[in-house]
Amino acid sequence: MEYESDVSRNVITTKNRLKFLFKDTVIYGGAAAFNKALSLITFPLLAAHFSVAEFGVLDYHFTLAALLVTFLIFGQDSAVARFFYLYEDSASRMLLISQSLIFQLLICLIVLPLLWMSSEYVSKVIGVSAVGAELFRVIVLQIPFLLLINFSVNLLKWTFRRVPFLVMSIGSTLCQVCALLLAINILELSIKHVLILYLLNSIIFGCLGLFYIRKFLIIPRDFRYLREMILFAVPSGSIAVIGSFSPALERTMSADILGVESLGIYATGAKLAMLMGFVVNAFHTAWAPFALAIHKEANAVKVYNWVLKVFTLFICLTALLLSIMSKPLILFLTSDRYSDAWLVVFPLAMGLGIQGVSWITDIGIGISMRPKFNLYAHVIALVTTFLLAYILMPYLGILGLGLGVLTGHIFKTFLVSFFAQKIQPMSWNFKPVIFLITWTNFVGLFATISGNSFEQYIDFILLVTTLFVGWFGLFSKQERVHLMIQLKEYKSKYL
């Protein structure tokens, strides 16, 4: 009886923790996902207004802007978050915040003039537009304001200032969408006009963000926290840069090997796959603090395994569903000019899902505070991605690029899981998870490569089959009973 009581308490604790994780995912991650989802509204507008090649060029410059901002921040956002919670007195917090912001702005003052002066050379290297230098200069002007937006949004989140946070995070994107809707109906928009529109929006909200955080900013007497923050930021900054560099390099390879028009095709497929990214990033927002908070408790590994199984089943089904829906969605949102984009939806979506799995299984690296192993895995995965893509693209087109990206995510997940297990051994139940991911990749790629050879109902049969494989392969009989009870409780409470 005593043993049964312990087990019962254990189940209740696990149940409560999973509910807490789900709630955080919906509230905090959902807010970030909603903000990004607003940007999808601009996708069909721009795709319909521009040619396939022009849309690809525009998307490429957005990707460059994201890469440059990530490079200039270089992990300082993670470092400020770490040291912000380390110190409790307001004086220390104001000092480290101000030091970090001044450091980032100084780097901008050094790097951005160099980029401006070398814009002709950069545009030739990019090779995607006859007016590439002019467009690149607009991107360069936007960078410091994007940096201010990122810095202020993070600080408002850490200080729990919800209204200013929502104004900055959702309001900026909403204004951007509204301005674009208005401009399309009034002006004959060119790529340059769109970039200038985004620049003006960034200036407004960058200044507004600075206004919101003004009470945290001082003129520092010294920079004693800066060295520690830079050292802490190097691994996470390197990983962030690699993560932003990958999409830019994907598009560069696409333009060089397949031509500029393939940029628009690939960008369209990546936009649909981004739906998976919204969910995965929302989950990760809640997962990281949750996992670290419970890692010392007795049944933490049991909770980790539950999360891993449920999450894996979810991402496998979502990737297949996105693949099935990709053709009609592309035709609905754009036109038949972009019809080939469906080829990369499954590999890109599945790759993002597998990346989400790696964020669960690499918890040992986070617990041991040895992020260099994460960096090793990211570098190896990046090389694998583009080596395979370079080999496959001449034969398979953009599908070859998608397969390279998917393989890179698989390698990265394997490596971080291996390193984490060596550093911090845990009782993971990997076998059924590996089996389901392998099965889903086989089914999804089979459906993609076979193309129009089968009726669409075959795809739905494969989806249902995957559901059964996951349900009976991932969970034991007791776990299935427990999940059914939870689903019935949820149904009676909310439906």
N, C-alpha and C positions, 0 to 999 in steps of 0.2 A: 504493500500500500504506500509505503514511504517513497519507493522508487517511482510508482505511478504518479504520486503527487509532484515529485521533482520534474518528471517528464511534462506533466500538465502545465506547471509554472513556466517551463522552458518554452513550450509551444506558445503560451500566451505572450511571453516576452518577445519571442521572434515575431509573432503576429503584430504586436504593437510597434516594433521597430520597422517592420516592412510598411505599415501604415504611415509611420512618420516619414519614411523615405519617399513614399508615393506622394504624400502631401507636399513635401518640400519640392519635389520634382514639378508638381503642378503649379505651385505658387511662384517660386523663383525661376526655375528653368522655363516654365510656361510663359512668364513675362518676357524673357529673352527670346524665346521662340516666336512669340507673337510679334515682337519688334522686327525680327528678321522676315517673318511671313509677310509683313506689310510690303517689304521690298519686292515680293513676288508679283505684286499688282503691277509693277512697272514692266515686268518681263514681257507679257503679251503686247503691251502698248509699244514698247521699243522694237520688239520683233516684227510687229505689223508695220511700223513706220519706216524701218530701215531695211535695206537689202540684207541677205544672209551674211555677206562678207562684212558689211558695215556694222551689223549687230555684233559680229564676232570681234571686230576691232574695238568697239565700245566696251564690251565685256572684258577684253584683254586689258584695257586701261584701268578699269575698276580693280582688276586683279593686281595690277602693278601698284596701285595706290595702297591696297591692303598689305602688300609685301613691304613697301617702303615704311609704312607706319609701324608694322611689327618689327622691322629691322631697327628703327630708331628707338623704339621703346625697349627692345631687347631684354625683356623679362623684368623691367623695373616695376610693372604693375604687380607681379607676384611678390617682388621684394618689399614693396611698400605695404602690401597686405600682411605679409609675415611679420614685419617689424611694427606695424601699426598696432597689432594685437599683443605684441611683446611688451610694449610700454603703455602704462595706464595714465600717466600724467600728461596733461594737455600740452605743456611746453615741449616735451620730447616729441610728441606726435606732430605738432606744428613744424618743428625743426626738420624732422625727417621727410615730411611731406614737401616742404618748401625746397629742401635740398634735392630731392628727386626730380621735382618739376623743373627747377633751374638747370639741372644736369641735362635733362631731356631737351630743353629748349636750346641750350648751348650746343649740343650735338646737332640740332637742326640748323643752327646758324653756321656751323662748319660744313655740314654735308650738303645742304640744299643749294647753296650757291655753286658748289662744284657740279651738282647734277644739272643745274640750270645752264651752266657754261658748256657742259658736255652733252646737251640735249640732242644736238645734231648727230653725234657719234652713237648715242644710245638709240635714237630712232632708226639708224641704219642697222644696228645689231638686232633690234626688234623686227624691223622689216615688214611691218603689217600695214603701213599707211604712207601715202605720199606726203601727208602733212603731219607725220609722226612727231617731229620736233615741237611743233606748235601745240599739239595735244599733250605731249609729255610735260611741257612747261606749265600748263594749267594744272596738271596732277601735282607737280612740284609745289605750286602755290597752295594747294589744298592741304598738304601734309601737316603743317604745324597746327592747323585748326582741327584736323581729325585727331591729332595727338591730344589736344586740349579736351576734346569731347570724351575721348577714352579715359583720360585721367580724372576728369570731373565725375563721370558716370560711376567709375569704380569707387571714388571717395564717397560719393553720396550713398552708394550701396553699403559701404563699410560703416557709415555713420547713421544708417537707418533713416535717412531723410527721404521718405517714400515719394512725396509729391514732387519735389525737384527731380528725383531719380526718374519718375515716370515721364515728366516733361522732357527731360533730356534724352532718355532712351527711346521712348515711343514717339514723343512729339517731333523730334528731328526727322525721323523717317516718314511720319505722317505728313509733315509740311513738304517734304521732298516729293512725295507722291502727288499731293494736291498741286504743287507748282508745276510738276511735269504734265499733269492732266490739263491744266490751264494753258500751258505753253504749246502743247500739241494742237490744241484747238485754235490758237491765235497765230502762231508763228510757223514758218517753214523750218523746222528744227534740223540742224546738222549735228554731227557728233560733237563738234566744238561747243555748240550751244548747250547741249545736255551737260557736258563737263563743267561749263561755266555756271549753269544752274545749280549743280551739286556743290560747286565751290562757294557760291553765295550762301547756300544753306549751311555749309560747314562754318563759314565765317560767323554767321548769326549765332549758331548754337555753340560754337567754340567760345565766343565772348560771353554768352549766357552762362555756360558752364563755369567760366572763370569768375563770374559774378556770384554764382551760388556757393563757390568754395572759398570766397575771398577771406572769410574769417579764419581759415586754416593756414593762410599764407603769411609769412613774415620774411624779413630780410635776414638770412642766417648770419650769425657771427662767425661760424666755422662750418666745416663739412665733415664732422667726425663720424656721422652715420653712413656717409656715402660709400666709403671703401667696403664696409660690410655688405651694404645693399648690392653693390656691383658684383662682389664675389658670389653672393647668394643668387643673383640674377643670371649669371653666365649659363648654367645648364638649362634652366627653363627658357631663357631667352634664345638659346641655340635651337632648342626643340621647337619653339614658336616660329622662329625664322624658317626652319626646315619645313614646317607645316604650311607656311604661307608661300614658300619658294616653290613647293611642289605644284600647285595649280598654275603658277606663272610659267613654269618649265613645261608643263603639260601643253599649254596653249602655244608656247614657242615651238615645240616639236610638231604640233599639229599644223601650224602655219608653214614651217620649213619643209616638212615631208609631204603633206597632203594639199597644201595651198591655203590661201587666206580664207576661202569660203568655208573650209572645214572648221574654222574657229567658231562660226555661228552655229554650225551643227553640233559641235561638241559642247558649246556653252549652253545650248538648249537642253541637251541630255543632262548636263551637270545641274541645271536649275531644277529639273524634276527630281533628281537624286538628292537635292538639297532638302527635300521633304523628310527624308530619312535623317539627314543631318540635324534638322530642327529637334527631332525627338531624342536623338542620341546626345546632343549637346544639353538639352533640357535635363535629361537624366544625369549627365555628368556633373552639372551644376550642383545638384543635391547629393550625388553619390560621394564625392571626394571628402567633404567634411563629415558626412555620416559614417563612412567606413573608418576614418581615422579616429572618430570619437568612440567607437565601440571595440577597437581592435584588442584591447586588454581584457575584455570580458570573456567568460568561459565559453560561451557558445557563439562567439563572433564568426568562426569559420562556418558554422551551420547556416548563419544568416547570409554570409557571402555566397555559399553554394546555392541557397534558395534564389538569391538575386541573379546569380549567373545563369541558372536554368531558365527562369522566367524571362529574363532579358534576351537570352539566346533564341528562345522560341519566338518571341515577339519580333526580333529583327529579321529572322529568317522568313517569317510569314509576311512581314512588311515589304521586304525586298522583292519577294515574288509577286505580291499584289501590285507594287509600283510597276514592275515589269509588265504585268498583264494590262494595266491601265495606261501604259505609256503611249501607245499608238493613238487611241482616241483623245487622250489629254493633249498631246502635241498638236493634233489637228484642230482641237477646240480652242486652244490658247494661241496658236500661231497660224500656220497654213501648211499645205503639203510641201512647201519649199524646205521645211525643216523635218520632213518625215523620217529621214535616216537617223535622227537623233535617238530614237528608241533603242538602237543597238547598244548604247553605252549605259542605259539607265540601270539595268540589273547589275553589271559589274561595279559601277560607281556606288550604287545604293548599298549593295552587299559589302563593299569595301568599307563604307562608313559604319555599317553595323558591326563589322568585325573589329573595327577600331574601337567602338564602344565596348566590346568584349574585353579588349586589351586594357581598358581603363579599370575594369573590375579585377582582372587577374594580375595586374602589376602592383597591387596594393602593398605587397611585401617591399617593393622599392621605396614606396612612400613612407612606410612605417620605419624602415631602416635609414631614411634620409640619405639615400645614395642615388641621386638623379642621374649621375653620369652613365649608369647602365641603361636608362631610358634613352639617353642621347646616343649611345652606341647603336641601339636597336633602330632608332630613327635614321641614322646615317646609312646603315646597311640596307634598310628598307628602301630608302631613296635611290640608292645605286641600283638595287634590284629592279625597282619600278621602271626606271628609264632605260636600263640595259635591255630588259625584256620588251618594252614598248618599241625601242629602236629596231629590234629584230622583227617584231610582228607587224608593225604598221605598214610597211610596203606591201604586205600580203593581205592583211585583214582591215586596213583602213583605221577608222576611229575605234572600231572594236578592239584592235590590237592595243591601242592606247588604254582603253578601259580594262583590258585583261592585265596589262602591266600594273595599273593602279591597284586592282584587286589583289594581285599577287604580292605587291609591296605591303599592303595592309596585313595579309596573311603572315608574311615573314616577320613583320614588326610584332604582331600579336604573339607569335611563337617565341620570338626572342625575349620580349619583356616578361612573358610568363616563365620562361626558362630561367632568366636571371633572377626574377623575384623568388622563385622556388629555391634557388641556390642560396640566396641571401637570407630569406625568411621562410623556411619550409612550412607548408600548410596542407591540411588534408583535403585537397581539391578533388572533386569528382569530375575529372576532365573527359573521360572516355565517351560518355553519351553526348557531351557538348561537341566534341570533335566530330563524332559521327553525324550529328544533325547538321553541322555547318558543311561538312563534306557532301552530304546528301543534297542539301539546298544548292550548293554551288553546281553540282552535277546537273540537277533538274533545271536550274535557272539558265545555265549556259547552254544546255541541250535545247531548251525552248528558244533561246536567243539565236543560236547558230542555225537551227532548223528554219527560223524565220517564218514565212507564210506557208510552210509545208503542211501545217496542221491547223484544224479549226480552233477557234479560241476556247471552246469548251474543254479541249484537251488541257489547256493551261490551268483552268479551274480544277480539273481533276488532279493535276500535279500539286496545286495549292492545298487541296483537301487531304491528299495523301501525305504531304509534308506535315500538316497539322496532326494527323494520326501518328506519324513516325515520331514527331516531337513529344506528343502527349504520352505515348506508351514507352518511348525510349528514354526520355529525360527523367520522368518521375516514377517512383515506386507506387505500389497500390495504395499505401497509407498516405503518401503525398498527394495522389490524385483525389482521394477522398477528402483530404483537408482542403485542397483547392476548390473542390466543388462546394463544400460548406461555405467557404469565403465568398464564392460567386453568388450563392443563394442569399447570403446575408446582404451583400451589396445590392442585389436585385430588389429585395424586399424593402431596403432602406431608401434607395434612390430612384427606382423605376416603378 
